[in-house]
Amino acid sequence: MYKNIKFDVDGDGIATLAIDLDGQSMNVWNAALIEEFEAAVDKVLGDDKIIGAVVTSAKDSGFLAGADLRMLGDSGASPSVADAYKAAFNLNRILRKMETGGKAAKALVKGETTKPFAAAVNGLALGGGFELALACHYRVVSDSPKVKFGFPEVQVGLLPGAGGTQRTPRLAGIQNALQLCTSGRPIDAGKTKAQNLIDEIVPHGEVVAKAKEWVKANPKTKAPWDNKGFKFPGGQGAMDPRVVPVFAGAAALAQKMTNHNYPAVQKILSCVYEGSIVPFDTAISLESKYFTTLLMSAQTQNMIRTLFINKQAAEKGMARPKSVPKLDLNKIGVLGAGMMGAGIAYVAAKSGMDVVLLDRDEASAEKGKDYSRKLNDKGISRGKLTKEKSEAMLAKIKTTADYNDLKDVDLIIEAVFEDPGVKKDVIEKTEAVIGKDVVFASNTSTIPITSLAKNSARPENFIGIHFFSPVDKMPLVEIIPGQQSGDLPLAAALDFVGKIKKTPIVVSDTRGFYANSVVMPYLNEAMLMVKEGINPALIDNCAVHMGMPIGPLALSDETSQELGLRIMKSAQEELGDKYQPTGTEDLLEKFVNELGRKGRKSGGGFYDYPEGGKKHLWPELSKHFPPLENQPSPEEVKERLLYCQLVAVARCYAADVVHDPASADLGAIFGWGFAPWTGGPMSHIDTIGVDKFVETADRLAKKYGERFAPPDLFREKAKAGEKFYKAA
């Protein structure tokens, strides 16, 4: 009868609904499960021999991790608002039926009861999984550390749409509910119980038995809010003096944190506020109304597509050659134990691989291993890692200066100094000892892979794997095949990135690859603004308000002006007469060679970094770059900072540096922090309209220069009235 639910009734008349979504490693709400779950609820409610039910998971991976966002993503259809609302309300309706037994709220208030449903939560319960548990009358939870609860919907532009914004404040109070629903961060079972959102924490193997005990002892029940006179813990409504400051403060804080870029946060506040004034059934109807409004917006569709659907596809090896069987990568060699090599060694060992970390001498290699020790010590101090697990992980990193120790590795990743001569030396020494089919990958960020592969005796097995710093935190990895790279190195690179749980994109072998080809024009534009006399605080604040994680001047300090100057010099040497000046050459020369302000690590750049204090803009900056008397508006600055990135992305796409809109968007958001609320630059261009993008870029080009001119491909799309995602 059921394909996705194991339905069983024991001798006491208690049904067990063990969710086991067919063909999936994790349970999620999809159309098939929703339909079957309602049928199972109807069976429990309609069978007099069944006294109640326990809802649990038959999977070891978790309880239920929310909705399958693929069914919410844009399928090309345009449903009416009424149809979209009906679909959005469906799960709310089913969970409310389970909660009330299908009875009217008035009947319950007058004293009627319903059959009990208890949740036996044996793993991760996020989003719609958490909402399912909250809709049950009792919640028994495993003591496993893997159990987490939360509402991550806000991270893709949505809100908890199956009663989460209504049951949570009725159990935990409004302040706790607002924090849970707007932050998207998960919490453990202990914190969940402290907030009254679950009832019992029991040994892992006893969750179903304990839930059945409760059902047997409580054959007649109802939700607290279906009792006459129910009150929210801590206050409710528009005028309650206990919660008026909470709502006022939450609204202000939400806009401070989101800079008005995420409507989902505002709508969550509206759901909780309005829901605290009206009856429960009206409240969940309001919740579905706000959910529908978000779901039908281009912004949310863009975020779902990029941050969930396309991200998952990339991480599952969408670009992997099918001709190459899955590779068994158990041991890797990392050449160079500097910051990048040390970070690569850490993420590889953390994922279970053995690592040979090689540097010019044992002491240098050990210094690189210290990076892993420090990160592990931090994890131990925060209770996230045991000393035993730390020692086991560190034992996987073997430090050495002897190339013979690389003889049995499955993959090489080179991360030595950005000097072609140094790289040539390590390539030749390494290839002399490794197996003939072992892939050699370079982590270079500036040197074309094809030119490095000329130093290899096997260029068909050579590829680029470009990490971002710091490796342990940055999620994106660019994979760069050279002109002679075959399918094997591409498969090996994607398999490795999959093992360390990063997000890969495959890009062309060109100077700067994709991310740096956009970041550099972005940083340059900010520096040009400084030269023009635009207030540096205005520049960085506008970028942050636009949705960037930090301002471009602060980012310049992080990457270092010294590196910027070195990249510029390298480009001048390689391109010769073909080099196109950016207008920032003199500024970089001044900062590095005249002022000695080479970036954050060397003491300061655009900002000062006092020890033990907060960073602040360098007070002397205005002496070297006098401010304009009439400053541009924030809107002008934002537009310029946005379009210098959009145009750079458009040029990369038109030149096939990045091959598809999905990779362009993933690379932008996870590579340099392009505003996530847009869904990425290509999504944003589609949303504002390619014609509007071309028109604005042309206006900026006329005012500021050809660097803003859009490529011909985008002009053609604009004339045809087409979108890039539809074509892709």
Secondary structure by P-SEA (a helix, b strand, c coil): ccccccccccccccccbbbbcccccbbbbcaaaaaaaaaaaaaaaacccccbbbbbbcccccccccccccccccccccccaaaaaaaaaaaaaaaaaaaaccccaaaaaabbbbbbbbbbccccccaaaaaaaaaccbbbbbccccbbbbcccccccccccccccccccccccaaaaaaaaaacccccaaaaaaacccccccccccaaaaaaaaaaaccccccccccccccccccccccccccaaaaaaaaaaaaaacccccaaaaaaaaaaaaaacccaaaaaaaaaaaaaaaaacaaaaaaaacccaaaaaaaaccccccccccccccbbbbccccaaaaaaaaaaaaabbbbbcccccaaaaaaaaaaaaaaaaaaaaaccccaaaaaaaaaaccccccccccccccbbbbbccccaaaaaaaaaaaaacccccbbbbbcccccccccccccccccccbbbbccccccccccbbbbbbcccccaaaaaaaaaaaaaabbbbbbbcccccccccccaaaaaaaaaaaaaacccaaaaaaaaaaacccccaaaaaaaacaaaaaaaaaaaaaaaccccccccaaaaaaaacccccccccccccccccccccccccccccccccbbbbcccccaaaaaaaaaaaaaaaaaaaaaacccccaaaaaaaaaaacccccccccaaaaaaaacaaaaaaaaaaaaacccccccccaaaaaaaaacccccccc
